Amino acid sequence: MAQPGRTTLLMLSGGIDSTYALHRLLTRTDDRVLAHHVHIVNEEGRHAVESERCRAIVGWCQENLRDFAYSETRLDHRGLAFFGYDMVAIGFEAGLVAHSHFLTDGRMPDRWTVGTCLEEGHNEARFRHVEACVAANCWPESPPPFFLPPLIPKRDELLAIPRPLQDFAWTCRRPVMTDAGPRECGSCKTCRLMAAVRASL
């Protein structure tokens, strides 16, 4: 178990990876958890369903596991030919949240993380820019270090979380809006990965 008093910031997307990361932090550590969701508004149109699912995930975990802090911010990149890399935007907002914690709590979070799985990996070349964004918003204070839990296959992540969290998590990058609500597009990269995962269960 982690030492009491450690504070971990988790950037929560509402997908399987970050839901697994939240569940792992709440059940395997004593960390004071700060979960933060960024509404990334762009032409993919997934921000509304992601935020709805994040709130459901957070509510279930607070009720059934233990309490933790949750916050949200919003970035609107609609109308741009290039709307950026999600992880770079996430890094910028992680720095903002960390610095806000410093101003209200008197210290930076001890570490920060995101959700990812073995199949999607961790892009070290891009992550240098992510860390620069975190540092920019923490300046003149030192940014919290990033840590990456052991990467496991998405199938194993899915099986490790309770069924309600499996059902709440949203994975499609380009949801199709219907009268019955959003449905997965079935063709984006994450939909293809999830199709393989579900076929293996």
C-alpha positions as CSV (number, residue, x, y, z in Angstrom):
1,M,0.0,0.0,0.0
2,A,1.1,3.6,-0.6
3,Q,2.2,5.7,2.3
4,P,-0.7,7.8,3.6
5,G,-0.6,11.4,2.6
6,R,0.6,11.0,-1.0
7,T,-1.5,12.9,-3.5
8,T,-2.0,11.6,-7.0
9,L,-3.6,13.5,-9.9
10,L,-5.3,11.3,-12.5
11,M,-6.5,12.7,-15.8
12,L,-9.8,10.8,-16.3
13,S,-11.1,10.4,-19.9
14,G,-14.1,8.1,-19.1
15,G,-12.6,5.3,-21.2
16,I,-11.6,1.8,-20.0
17,D,-7.9,2.8,-19.4
18,S,-8.5,5.7,-17.1
19,T,-11.4,4.0,-15.4
20,Y,-9.1,1.1,-14.6
21,A,-6.4,3.5,-13.4
22,L,-8.9,5.2,-11.1
23,H,-10.2,1.9,-9.7
24,R,-6.6,0.8,-9.1
25,L,-5.7,3.9,-7.3
26,L,-8.8,3.7,-5.1
27,T,-8.4,0.1,-4.2
28,R,-4.7,-0.6,-4.2
29,T,-3.4,2.7,-2.6
30,D,-4.1,5.0,0.2
31,D,-3.4,8.0,-2.1
32,R,-5.4,11.1,-1.9
33,V,-6.8,11.0,-5.4
34,L,-7.6,14.1,-7.5
35,A,-9.5,13.0,-10.7
36,H,-9.9,15.6,-13.4
37,H,-11.8,15.4,-16.7
38,V,-11.2,17.7,-19.7
39,H,-14.1,18.3,-22.0
40,I,-12.2,18.2,-25.3
41,V,-14.7,19.7,-27.7
42,N,-13.8,19.1,-31.4
43,E,-15.2,17.8,-34.6
44,E,-15.2,14.2,-33.3
45,G,-18.2,15.1,-31.1
46,R,-17.5,12.8,-28.2
47,H,-17.2,15.4,-25.4
48,A,-20.9,15.2,-24.2
49,V,-21.0,11.4,-23.8
50,E,-17.5,11.3,-22.3
51,S,-18.4,13.9,-19.6
52,E,-21.6,12.1,-18.8
53,R,-19.8,8.8,-18.4
54,C,-17.1,10.4,-16.3
55,R,-19.7,11.7,-13.9
56,A,-21.3,8.2,-13.7
57,I,-17.9,6.6,-13.1
58,V,-17.0,9.1,-10.4
59,G,-20.4,8.8,-8.7
60,W,-20.2,5.0,-8.6
61,C,-16.6,5.0,-7.2
62,Q,-17.4,7.6,-4.5
63,E,-20.4,5.6,-3.4
64,N,-18.9,2.2,-3.6
65,L,-15.2,2.6,-3.0
66,R,-14.1,5.8,-1.2
67,D,-14.3,9.5,-1.5
68,F,-11.9,11.6,-3.7
69,A,-11.8,15.0,-5.4
70,Y,-13.2,15.5,-8.9
71,S,-13.0,18.5,-11.2
72,E,-13.6,19.4,-14.9
73,T,-12.3,21.9,-17.4
74,R,-13.3,22.6,-21.0
75,L,-11.3,23.1,-24.3
76,D,-13.2,24.0,-27.4
77,H,-11.3,23.4,-30.7
78,R,-14.3,23.2,-33.1
79,G,-13.8,24.9,-36.5
80,L,-10.1,24.3,-36.6
81,A,-8.5,22.2,-39.4
82,F,-6.2,20.7,-36.7
83,F,-7.5,20.3,-33.2
84,G,-4.4,19.0,-31.6
85,Y,-3.2,15.9,-29.8
86,D,-5.4,14.9,-26.8
87,M,-2.4,14.1,-24.6
88,V,-0.8,17.5,-25.2
89,A,-4.1,19.2,-24.2
90,I,-4.3,16.9,-21.2
91,G,-0.8,17.9,-20.1
92,F,-1.7,21.5,-20.3
93,E,-4.7,21.0,-18.1
94,A,-2.9,18.7,-15.7
95,G,-0.4,21.5,-15.0
96,L,-3.3,23.9,-14.4
97,V,-5.0,21.5,-12.0
98,A,-1.7,20.8,-10.2
99,H,-0.9,24.5,-9.8
100,S,-4.5,25.1,-8.5
101,H,-3.9,22.4,-6.0
102,F,-0.7,24.1,-4.9
103,L,-2.5,27.4,-4.4
104,T,-5.3,25.8,-2.3
105,D,-3.3,23.0,-0.5
106,G,0.1,24.5,-0.2
107,R,1.9,21.9,-2.2
108,M,1.9,20.3,-5.6
109,P,0.4,16.8,-6.1
110,D,3.1,14.2,-5.5
111,R,2.6,12.7,-8.9
112,W,0.2,12.5,-11.9
113,T,-0.9,9.9,-14.4
114,V,-3.2,9.0,-17.2
115,G,-4.8,5.8,-18.3
116,T,-3.3,3.7,-21.1
117,C,-3.1,0.1,-22.0
118,L,-0.5,-2.3,-23.4
119,E,-1.9,-2.1,-27.0
120,E,-1.9,1.7,-27.1
121,G,1.4,2.1,-25.2
122,H,3.2,5.3,-24.2
123,N,4.6,7.6,-26.8
124,E,7.9,8.8,-25.3
125,A,8.7,11.2,-28.2
126,R,5.3,13.0,-27.9
127,F,5.4,12.9,-24.1
128,R,8.3,15.3,-23.9
129,H,5.9,17.9,-25.2
130,V,3.2,16.8,-22.8
131,E,5.6,17.2,-19.8
132,A,6.6,20.7,-21.2
133,C,2.9,21.7,-21.1
134,V,2.6,20.5,-17.5
135,A,5.7,22.4,-16.5
136,A,4.5,25.6,-18.3
137,N,1.3,25.7,-16.2
138,C,3.1,24.8,-12.9
139,W,5.8,27.5,-13.4
140,P,7.5,28.9,-11.3
141,E,6.9,25.9,-9.1
142,S,8.3,22.5,-10.0
143,P,5.7,20.2,-11.8
144,P,4.7,16.9,-10.2
145,P,6.5,13.9,-11.7
146,F,4.6,11.7,-14.1
147,F,4.3,8.0,-13.2
148,L,3.0,5.2,-15.4
149,P,1.6,2.1,-13.7
150,P,2.4,-1.3,-15.3
151,L,0.8,-1.5,-18.7
152,I,-1.6,-4.5,-19.2
153,P,-3.8,-5.5,-22.1
154,K,-7.1,-3.7,-22.4
155,R,-8.9,-7.0,-22.0
156,D,-7.3,-7.4,-18.6
157,E,-8.2,-3.9,-17.6
158,L,-11.8,-4.5,-18.5
159,L,-11.9,-7.7,-16.5
160,A,-10.3,-6.0,-13.5
161,I,-13.0,-3.4,-13.0
162,P,-16.6,-4.1,-11.6
163,R,-19.4,-4.5,-14.2
164,P,-21.0,-1.1,-13.5
165,L,-17.7,0.6,-14.4
166,Q,-17.4,-1.6,-17.5
167,D,-20.8,-0.4,-18.6
168,F,-20.2,3.3,-17.8
169,A,-16.9,3.5,-19.7
170,W,-17.0,5.1,-23.2
171,T,-14.4,4.1,-25.8
172,C,-15.6,5.4,-29.2
173,R,-13.8,8.5,-30.6
174,R,-16.6,9.3,-33.1
175,P,-20.0,8.5,-31.6
176,V,-23.0,8.4,-33.8
177,M,-26.0,10.3,-32.3
178,T,-29.3,8.6,-32.5
179,D,-32.8,9.1,-31.1
180,A,-31.9,6.5,-28.5
181,G,-28.7,8.2,-27.6
182,P,-25.1,7.9,-28.7
183,R,-23.8,4.6,-30.1
184,E,-20.3,3.5,-31.1
185,C,-19.2,4.2,-34.6
186,G,-17.6,0.8,-34.9
187,S,-14.8,2.0,-37.2
188,C,-12.5,4.2,-35.2
189,K,-9.2,2.8,-33.8
190,T,-10.6,2.3,-30.4
191,C,-13.8,0.7,-31.6
192,R,-11.7,-1.8,-33.6
193,L,-9.6,-2.6,-30.5
194,M,-12.7,-3.0,-28.4
195,A,-14.3,-5.3,-30.9
196,A,-11.3,-7.6,-30.6
197,V,-11.4,-7.4,-26.8
198,R,-15.1,-8.3,-26.6
199,A,-14.6,-11.1,-29.1
200,S,-11.9,-12.6,-26.7
201,L,-14.2,-12.6,-23.6
